[in-house]
């Protein structure tokens, strides 16, 4: 019999198995993204009955042959507020799915767990417009994964001056001397600063800013198009949002 171990993190996904069991995918600080079976967890009165997507806390697990088994959980936050608004809930599912897409087993995923936690808290507090919050999340996710656009210098010549244009093909800013007409968009100074801020800020303060409508629009357009171009994955939760007319 294997010894149990304690891991900390957030449940990304849950599915029903057999008559009473649950299969959970948990993003953990200690073991990365792991699959955990919770026996009897769908039975009324079971201690793990309420454990599902968004549940954040401590999990005592026992390593099995191909997955872990849940022995005990101590949940510190269920993010129950999110369930009261379908749009919030499905954006929440999207954030879980997007982090799950990048996360791997046996890696330290604390940055992703932090980002998820901060994002869900910001959403619960209605700290930011939903569409902007989504794009801030996506850019921060790309920053954590090292796939963010270069918004700090011209991607062609390295100049830090006259950066007024974003190139989607070039994956970043181009200066006035290097800019081409195709596949580019003009970027205001405030939008450039906002892009830089989101990439470099501590996760805890990534949503702590305010912008005017013009900057918001530019930011949403650039991050949205860039994310679609380079992530190249269709997320199920976004399809649901779209089918519900919420996206
Ligand atoms: Zn240049």
Boltz pocket constraint, residues with backbone or C-beta under 6 A from the ligand:
constraints:
  - pocket:
      binder: B
      contacts: [[A, 154], [A, 155], [A, 156], [A, 157], [A, 158], [A, 159], [A, 174], [A, 175], [A, 176], [A, 177], [A, 178]]
      max_distance: 6.0
